[in-house]
């Protein structure tokens, strides 16, 4: 498992675990980010937010939040 914030553009992964307080976990769930969902990293460049594609939705996630999401890459 690795932090979502470490993946490169066009990587495909599944969420394995979401870490953080209840407020963050609820926020992630409200955006559709839950365990076992598949994501595609559309943009992860430097200090900008990550742009993700999940469940037919584009999601912008700041770097600090992305580092609290552990993922497994899908080949």
Biopython code that builds the backbone (N, CA, C, O; Angstrom):
import numpy as np
from Bio.PDB.StructureBuilder import StructureBuilder

atoms = [
    (1, "UNK", "N", (0.848, -1.188, 0.000)),
    (1, "UNK", "CA", (0.000, 0.000, 0.000)),
    (1, "UNK", "C", (0.887, 1.242, 0.000)),
    (1, "UNK", "O", (1.990, 1.244, 0.546)),
    (2, "UNK", "N", (0.380, 2.279, -0.618)),
    (2, "UNK", "CA", (1.110, 3.553, -0.608)),
    (2, "UNK", "C", (0.110, 4.695, -0.544)),
    (2, "UNK", "O", (-1.080, 4.528, -0.811)),
    (3, "UNK", "N", (0.631, 5.858, -0.182)),
    (3, "UNK", "CA", (-0.216, 7.050, -0.102)),
    (3, "UNK", "C", (-0.663, 7.471, -1.495)),
    (3, "UNK", "O", (0.112, 7.409, -2.449)),
    (4, "UNK", "N", (-1.898, 7.893, -1.607)),
    (4, "UNK", "CA", (-2.442, 8.353, -2.877)),
    (4, "UNK", "C", (-1.618, 9.512, -3.438)),
    (4, "UNK", "O", (-1.460, 9.625, -4.653)),
    (5, "UNK", "N", (-1.102, 10.356, -2.579)),
    (5, "UNK", "CA", (-0.349, 11.534, -3.037)),
    (5, "UNK", "C", (0.966, 11.171, -3.730)),
    (5, "UNK", "O", (1.591, 12.039, -4.339)),
    (6, "UNK", "N", (1.400, 9.905, -3.651)),
    (6, "UNK", "CA", (2.660, 9.484, -4.268)),
    (6, "UNK", "C", (2.486, 8.906, -5.674)),
    (6, "UNK", "O", (3.476, 8.648, -6.358)),
    (7, "UNK", "N", (1.256, 8.702, -6.108)),
    (7, "UNK", "CA", (1.025, 8.097, -7.420)),
    (7, "UNK", "C", (1.242, 9.104, -8.548)),
    (7, "UNK", "O", (1.045, 10.308, -8.385)),
    (8, "UNK", "N", (1.649, 8.574, -9.683)),
    (8, "UNK", "CA", (1.892, 9.415, -10.860)),
    (8, "UNK", "C", (0.616, 9.574, -11.688)),
    (8, "UNK", "O", (-0.357, 8.842, -11.505)),
    (9, "UNK", "N", (0.642, 10.540, -12.597)),
    (9, "UNK", "CA", (-0.486, 10.747, -13.515)),
    (9, "UNK", "C", (-0.837, 9.447, -14.230)),
    (9, "UNK", "O", (0.041, 8.653, -14.569)),
    (10, "UNK", "N", (-2.127, 9.245, -14.453)),
    (10, "UNK", "CA", (-2.681, 8.103, -15.173)),
    (10, "UNK", "C", (-2.605, 6.782, -14.400)),
    (10, "UNK", "O", (-2.932, 5.733, -14.956)),
    (11, "UNK", "N", (-2.182, 6.807, -13.133)),
    (11, "UNK", "CA", (-2.171, 5.594, -12.312)),
    (11, "UNK", "C", (-3.604, 5.204, -11.972)),
    (11, "UNK", "O", (-4.465, 6.060, -11.768)),
    (12, "UNK", "N", (-3.839, 3.911, -11.917)),
    (12, "UNK", "CA", (-5.136, 3.382, -11.524)),
    (12, "UNK", "C", (-4.941, 2.593, -10.238)),
    (12, "UNK", "O", (-4.016, 1.789, -10.124)),
    (13, "UNK", "N", (-5.819, 2.832, -9.275)),
    (13, "UNK", "CA", (-5.656, 2.213, -7.967)),
    (13, "UNK", "C", (-7.011, 1.955, -7.321)),
    (13, "UNK", "O", (-8.047, 2.397, -7.816)),
    (14, "UNK", "N", (-6.981, 1.233, -6.211)),
    (14, "UNK", "CA", (-8.162, 1.012, -5.376)),
    (14, "UNK", "C", (-7.849, 1.525, -3.978)),
    (14, "UNK", "O", (-6.733, 1.362, -3.486)),
    (15, "UNK", "N", (-8.826, 2.138, -3.347)),
    (15, "UNK", "CA", (-8.639, 2.625, -1.983)),
    (15, "UNK", "C", (-8.629, 1.424, -1.038)),
    (15, "UNK", "O", (-9.551, 0.608, -1.040)),
    (16, "UNK", "N", (-7.578, 1.332, -0.238)),
    (16, "UNK", "CA", (-7.442, 0.254, 0.738)),
    (16, "UNK", "C", (-7.848, 0.721, 2.130)),
    (16, "UNK", "O", (-8.446, -0.030, 2.900)),
    (17, "UNK", "N", (-7.513, 1.979, 2.442)),
    (17, "UNK", "CA", (-7.809, 2.493, 3.788)),
    (17, "UNK", "C", (-7.803, 4.015, 3.766)),
    (17, "UNK", "O", (-6.985, 4.640, 3.090)),
    (18, "UNK", "N", (-8.721, 4.593, 4.510)),
    (18, "UNK", "CA", (-8.758, 6.047, 4.674)),
    (18, "UNK", "C", (-8.444, 6.343, 6.127)),
    (18, "UNK", "O", (-9.140, 5.884, 7.033)),
    (19, "UNK", "N", (-7.389, 7.117, 6.340)),
    (19, "UNK", "CA", (-6.956, 7.451, 7.695)),
    (19, "UNK", "C", (-7.404, 8.863, 8.036)),
    (19, "UNK", "O", (-7.591, 9.697, 7.149)),
    (20, "UNK", "N", (-7.571, 9.121, 9.299)),
    (20, "UNK", "CA", (-7.914, 10.469, 9.730)),
    (20, "UNK", "C", (-9.060, 10.454, 10.719)),
    (20, "UNK", "O", (-9.554, 9.404, 11.130)),
    (21, "UNK", "N", (-9.460, 11.656, 11.085)),
    (21, "UNK", "CA", (-10.551, 11.759, 12.055)),
    (21, "UNK", "C", (-11.894, 11.505, 11.362)),
    (21, "UNK", "O", (-11.972, 11.400, 10.138)),
    (22, "UNK", "N", (-12.926, 11.413, 12.164)),
    (22, "UNK", "CA", (-14.258, 11.099, 11.654)),
    (22, "UNK", "C", (-14.732, 12.142, 10.646)),
    (22, "UNK", "O", (-15.400, 11.809, 9.668)),
    (23, "UNK", "N", (-14.384, 13.401, 10.888)),
    (23, "UNK", "CA", (-14.791, 14.483, 9.982)),
    (23, "UNK", "C", (-14.208, 14.265, 8.584)),
    (23, "UNK", "O", (-14.913, 14.412, 7.586)),
    (24, "UNK", "N", (-12.921, 13.914, 8.513)),
    (24, "UNK", "CA", (-12.295, 13.693, 7.213)),
    (24, "UNK", "C", (-12.865, 12.451, 6.531)),
    (24, "UNK", "O", (-13.123, 12.470, 5.328)),
    (25, "UNK", "N", (-13.060, 11.380, 7.285)),
    (25, "UNK", "CA", (-13.605, 10.148, 6.706)),
    (25, "UNK", "C", (-15.002, 10.398, 6.139)),
    (25, "UNK", "O", (-15.337, 9.897, 5.066)),
    (26, "UNK", "N", (-15.814, 11.169, 6.857)),
    (26, "UNK", "CA", (-17.154, 11.516, 6.359)),
    (26, "UNK", "C", (-17.078, 12.397, 5.114)),
    (26, "UNK", "O", (-17.867, 12.230, 4.184)),
    (27, "UNK", "N", (-16.130, 13.333, 5.095)),
    (27, "UNK", "CA", (-15.946, 14.206, 3.932)),
    (27, "UNK", "C", (-15.557, 13.372, 2.714)),
    (27, "UNK", "O", (-16.095, 13.561, 1.623)),
    (28, "UNK", "N", (-14.621, 12.450, 2.911)),
    (28, "UNK", "CA", (-14.182, 11.589, 1.815)),
    (28, "UNK", "C", (-15.353, 10.752, 1.297)),
    (28, "UNK", "O", (-15.539, 10.616, 0.088)),
    (29, "UNK", "N", (-16.131, 10.197, 2.209)),
    (29, "UNK", "CA", (-17.273, 9.375, 1.816)),
    (29, "UNK", "C", (-18.300, 10.197, 1.037)),
    (29, "UNK", "O", (-18.906, 9.697, 0.089)),
    (30, "UNK", "N", (-18.496, 11.450, 1.433)),
    (30, "UNK", "CA", (-19.465, 12.297, 0.734)),
    (30, "UNK", "C", (-19.011, 12.616, -0.689)),
    (30, "UNK", "O", (-19.835, 12.945, -1.542)),
    (31, "UNK", "N", (-17.706, 12.521, -0.952)),
    (31, "UNK", "CA", (-17.174, 12.725, -2.299)),
    (31, "UNK", "C", (-17.129, 11.415, -3.085)),
    (31, "UNK", "O", (-16.742, 11.397, -4.254)),
    (32, "UNK", "N", (-17.524, 10.326, -2.439)),
    (32, "UNK", "CA", (-17.510, 9.033, -3.116)),
    (32, "UNK", "C", (-16.231, 8.253, -2.908)),
    (32, "UNK", "O", (-16.025, 7.215, -3.536)),
    (33, "UNK", "N", (-15.364, 8.744, -2.026)),
    (33, "UNK", "CA", (-14.100, 8.055, -1.762)),
    (33, "UNK", "C", (-14.284, 7.114, -0.575)),
    (33, "UNK", "O", (-14.240, 7.533, 0.582)),
    (34, "UNK", "N", (-14.488, 5.844, -0.884)),
    (34, "UNK", "CA", (-14.698, 4.816, 0.127)),
    (34, "UNK", "C", (-13.803, 3.625, -0.208)),
    (34, "UNK", "O", (-13.279, 3.530, -1.317)),
    (35, "UNK", "N", (-13.632, 2.723, 0.750)),
    (35, "UNK", "CA", (-12.784, 1.547, 0.540)),
    (35, "UNK", "C", (-13.239, 0.754, -0.679)),
    (35, "UNK", "O", (-14.430, 0.620, -0.957)),
    (36, "UNK", "N", (-12.252, 0.239, -1.390)),
    (36, "UNK", "CA", (-12.412, -0.639, -2.560)),
    (36, "UNK", "C", (-12.895, 0.054, -3.824)),
    (36, "UNK", "O", (-13.113, -0.617, -4.833)),
    (37, "UNK", "N", (-13.068, 1.357, -3.810)),
    (37, "UNK", "CA", (-13.463, 2.046, -5.036)),
    (37, "UNK", "C", (-12.220, 2.251, -5.910)),
    (37, "UNK", "O", (-11.128, 2.497, -5.398)),
    (38, "UNK", "N", (-12.393, 2.151, -7.202)),
    (38, "UNK", "CA", (-11.279, 2.332, -8.127)),
    (38, "UNK", "C", (-11.163, 3.801, -8.522)),
    (38, "UNK", "O", (-12.160, 4.469, -8.796)),
    (39, "UNK", "N", (-9.929, 4.286, -8.545)),
    (39, "UNK", "CA", (-9.624, 5.680, -8.896)),
    (39, "UNK", "C", (-8.627, 5.722, -10.040)),
    (39, "UNK", "O", (-7.834, 4.800, -10.230)),
    (40, "UNK", "N", (-8.683, 6.804, -10.794)),
    (40, "UNK", "CA", (-7.630, 7.100, -11.758)),
    (40, "UNK", "C", (-7.078, 8.474, -11.420)),
    (40, "UNK", "O", (-7.836, 9.432, -11.264)),
    (41, "UNK", "N", (-5.762, 8.571, -11.306)),
    (41, "UNK", "CA", (-5.121, 9.851, -11.024)),
    (41, "UNK", "C", (-4.947, 10.581, -12.356)),
    (41, "UNK", "O", (-4.142, 10.172, -13.193)),
    (42, "UNK", "N", (-5.696, 11.651, -12.548)),
    (42, "UNK", "CA", (-5.600, 12.417, -13.787)),
    (42, "UNK", "C", (-4.453, 13.411, -13.737)),
    (42, "UNK", "O", (-3.768, 13.632, -14.736)),
    (43, "UNK", "N", (-4.244, 14.015, -12.558)),
    (43, "UNK", "CA", (-3.167, 15.003, -12.425)),
    (43, "UNK", "C", (-2.607, 14.971, -11.016)),
    (43, "UNK", "O", (-3.343, 15.056, -10.033)),
    (44, "UNK", "N", (-1.301, 14.847, -10.936)),
    (44, "UNK", "CA", (-0.600, 14.926, -9.658)),
    (44, "UNK", "C", (0.730, 15.607, -9.921)),
    (44, "UNK", "O", (1.753, 14.949, -10.113)),
    (45, "UNK", "N", (0.707, 16.919, -9.926)),
    (45, "UNK", "CA", (1.916, 17.660, -10.268)),
    (45, "UNK", "C", (2.286, 18.635, -9.164)),
    (45, "UNK", "O", (1.617, 19.646, -8.953)),
    (46, "UNK", "N", (3.349, 18.315, -8.475)),
    (46, "UNK", "CA", (3.898, 19.224, -7.478)),
    (46, "UNK", "C", (2.981, 19.573, -6.344)),
    (46, "UNK", "O", (2.453, 18.694, -5.662)),
    (47, "UNK", "N", (2.788, 20.871, -6.138)),
    (47, "UNK", "CA", (2.047, 21.354, -4.979)),
    (47, "UNK", "C", (0.569, 21.588, -5.253)),
    (47, "UNK", "O", (-0.173, 21.978, -4.352)),
    (48, "UNK", "N", (0.140, 21.356, -6.470)),
    (48, "UNK", "CA", (-1.263, 21.557, -6.816)),
    (48, "UNK", "C", (-2.114, 20.420, -6.266)),
    (48, "UNK", "O", (-1.586, 19.361, -5.927)),
    (49, "UNK", "N", (-3.417, 20.625, -6.173)),
    (49, "UNK", "CA", (-4.287, 19.522, -5.742)),
    (49, "UNK", "C", (-4.242, 18.361, -6.745)),
    (49, "UNK", "O", (-3.950, 18.557, -7.924)),
    (50, "UNK", "N", (-4.533, 17.164, -6.261)),
    (50, "UNK", "CA", (-4.650, 16.009, -7.137)),
    (50, "UNK", "C", (-6.017, 16.052, -7.802)),
    (50, "UNK", "O", (-7.012, 16.406, -7.170)),
    (51, "UNK", "N", (-6.060, 15.697, -9.064)),
    (51, "UNK", "CA", (-7.314, 15.572, -9.783)),
    (51, "UNK", "C", (-7.528, 14.077, -10.019)),
    (51, "UNK", "O", (-6.698, 13.404, -10.629)),
    (52, "UNK", "N", (-8.650, 13.580, -9.527)),
    (52, "UNK", "CA", (-8.958, 12.159, -9.590)),
    (52, "UNK", "C", (-10.230, 11.936, -10.382)),
    (52, "UNK", "O", (-11.067, 12.829, -10.512)),
    (53, "UNK", "N", (-10.361, 10.727, -10.910)),
    (53, "UNK", "CA", (-11.598, 10.321, -11.572)),
    (53, "UNK", "C", (-12.092, 9.068, -10.873)),
    (53, "UNK", "O", (-11.390, 8.058, -10.833)),
    (54, "UNK", "N", (-13.298, 9.129, -10.322)),
    (54, "UNK", "CA", (-13.871, 7.992, -9.601)),
    (54, "UNK", "C", (-15.381, 8.021, -9.764)),
    (54, "UNK", "O", (-16.007, 9.073, -9.632)),
    (55, "UNK", "N", (-15.952, 6.886, -10.045)),
    (55, "UNK", "CA", (-17.417, 6.758, -10.145)),
    (55, "UNK", "C", (-18.024, 7.816, -11.060)),
    (55, "UNK", "O", (-19.001, 8.468, -10.693)),
    (56, "UNK", "N", (-17.451, 7.990, -12.246)),
    (56, "UNK", "CA", (-17.934, 8.956, -13.240)),
    (56, "UNK", "C", (-17.905, 10.395, -12.753)),
    (56, "UNK", "O", (-18.690, 11.223, -13.217)),
    (57, "UNK", "N", (-17.011, 10.702, -11.825)),
    (57, "UNK", "CA", (-16.908, 12.045, -11.261)),
    (57, "UNK", "C", (-15.445, 12.467, -11.160)),
    (57, "UNK", "O", (-14.587, 11.669, -10.783)),
    (58, "UNK", "N", (-15.167, 13.713, -11.497)),
    (58, "UNK", "CA", (-13.824, 14.263, -11.266)),
    (58, "UNK", "C", (-13.800, 14.884, -9.882)),
    (58, "UNK", "O", (-14.728, 15.591, -9.490)),
    (59, "UNK", "N", (-12.721, 14.611, -9.140)),
    (59, "UNK", "CA", (-12.592, 15.076, -7.766)),
    (59, "UNK", "C", (-11.247, 15.768, -7.611)),
    (59, "UNK", "O", (-10.222, 15.242, -8.045)),
    (60, "UNK", "N", (-11.246, 16.942, -6.996)),
    (60, "UNK", "CA", (-10.004, 17.626, -6.639)),
    (60, "UNK", "C", (-9.781, 17.407, -5.153)),
    (60, "UNK", "O", (-10.674, 17.635, -4.337)),
    (61, "UNK", "N", (-8.580, 16.964, -4.812)),
    (61, "UNK", "CA", (-8.263, 16.634, -3.427)),
    (61, "UNK", "C", (-6.929, 17.263, -3.081)),
    (61, "UNK", "O", (-5.946, 17.077, -3.798)),
    (62, "UNK", "N", (-6.889, 18.016, -1.972)),
    (62, "UNK", "CA", (-5.617, 18.642, -1.635)),
    (62, "UNK", "C", (-4.602, 17.584, -1.202)),
    (62, "UNK", "O", (-4.964, 16.479, -0.797)),
    (63, "UNK", "N", (-3.357, 17.942, -1.296)),
    (63, "UNK", "CA", (-2.250, 17.017, -1.072)),
    (63, "UNK", "C", (-2.266, 16.404, 0.333)),
    (63, "UNK", "O", (-2.000, 15.212, 0.489)),
    (64, "UNK", "N", (-2.570, 17.195, 1.339)),
    (64, "UNK", "CA", (-2.584, 16.692, 2.718)),
    (64, "UNK", "C", (-3.642, 15.604, 2.876)),
    (64, "UNK", "O", (-3.398, 14.578, 3.511)),
    (65, "UNK", "N", (-4.819, 15.835, 2.295)),
    (65, "UNK", "CA", (-5.889, 14.844, 2.371)),
    (65, "UNK", "C", (-5.518, 13.588, 1.588)),
    (65, "UNK", "O", (-5.777, 12.473, 2.042)),
    (66, "UNK", "N", (-4.917, 13.762, 0.419)),
    (66, "UNK", "CA", (-4.542, 12.614, -0.410)),
    (66, "UNK", "C", (-3.519, 11.723, 0.286)),
    (66, "UNK", "O", (-3.494, 10.513, 0.064)),
    (67, "UNK", "N", (-2.681, 12.316, 1.120)),
    (67, "UNK", "CA", (-1.678, 11.525, 1.842)),
    (67, "UNK", "C", (-2.306, 10.688, 2.960)),
    (67, "UNK", "O", (-1.644, 9.808, 3.511)),
    (68, "UNK", "N", (-3.560, 10.946, 3.300)),
    (68, "UNK", "CA", (-4.267, 10.148, 4.306)),
    (68, "UNK", "C", (-5.045, 8.989, 3.696)),
    (68, "UNK", "O", (-5.724, 8.252, 4.411)),
    (69, "UNK", "N", (-4.951, 8.827, 2.394)),
    (69, "UNK", "CA", (-5.658, 7.738, 1.716)),
    (69, "UNK", "C", (-4.619, 6.741, 1.205)),
    (69, "UNK", "O", (-3.758, 7.071, 0.389)),
    (70, "UNK", "N", (-4.728, 5.523, 1.706)),
    (70, "UNK", "CA", (-3.811, 4.455, 1.297)),
    (70, "UNK", "C", (-4.464, 3.658, 0.179)),
    (70, "UNK", "O", (-5.637, 3.295, 0.260)),
    (71, "UNK", "N", (-3.680, 3.389, -0.876)),
    (71, "UNK", "CA", (-4.212, 2.722, -2.058)),
    (71, "UNK", "C", (-3.317, 1.559, -2.473)),
    (71, "UNK", "O", (-2.156, 1.458, -2.075)),
    (72, "UNK", "N", (-3.902, 0.689, -3.288)),
    (72, "UNK", "CA", (-3.155, -0.389, -3.939)),
    (72, "UNK", "C", (-3.284, -0.172, -5.438)),
    (72, "UNK", "O", (-4.390, -0.010, -5.954)),
    (73, "UNK", "N", (-2.165, -0.166, -6.132)),
    (73, "UNK", "CA", (-2.209, 0.055, -7.575)),
    (73, "UNK", "C", (-2.824, -1.154, -8.275)),
    (73, "UNK", "O", (-2.616, -2.295, -7.864)),
    (74, "UNK", "N", (-3.578, -0.890, -9.332)),
    (74, "UNK", "CA", (-4.205, -1.922, -10.146)),
    (74, "UNK", "C", (-3.412, -2.004, -11.444)),
    (74, "UNK", "O", (-3.129, -0.982, -12.068)),
    (75, "UNK", "N", (-3.060, -3.195, -11.841)),
    (75, "UNK", "CA", (-2.248, -3.325, -13.063)),
    (75, "UNK", "C", (-3.086, -3.281, -14.314)),
    (75, "UNK", "O", (-2.551, -3.377, -15.419)),
]
sb = StructureBuilder()
sb.init_structure("model")
sb.init_model(0)
sb.init_chain("A")
sb.init_seg("    ")
for serial, (resi, resn, name, xyz) in enumerate(atoms, 1):
    if name == "N":
        sb.init_residue(resn, " ", resi, " ")
    sb.init_atom(name, np.array(xyz, "f"), 0.0, 1.0, " ", f" {name:<3s}", serial, name[0])
structure = sb.get_structure()
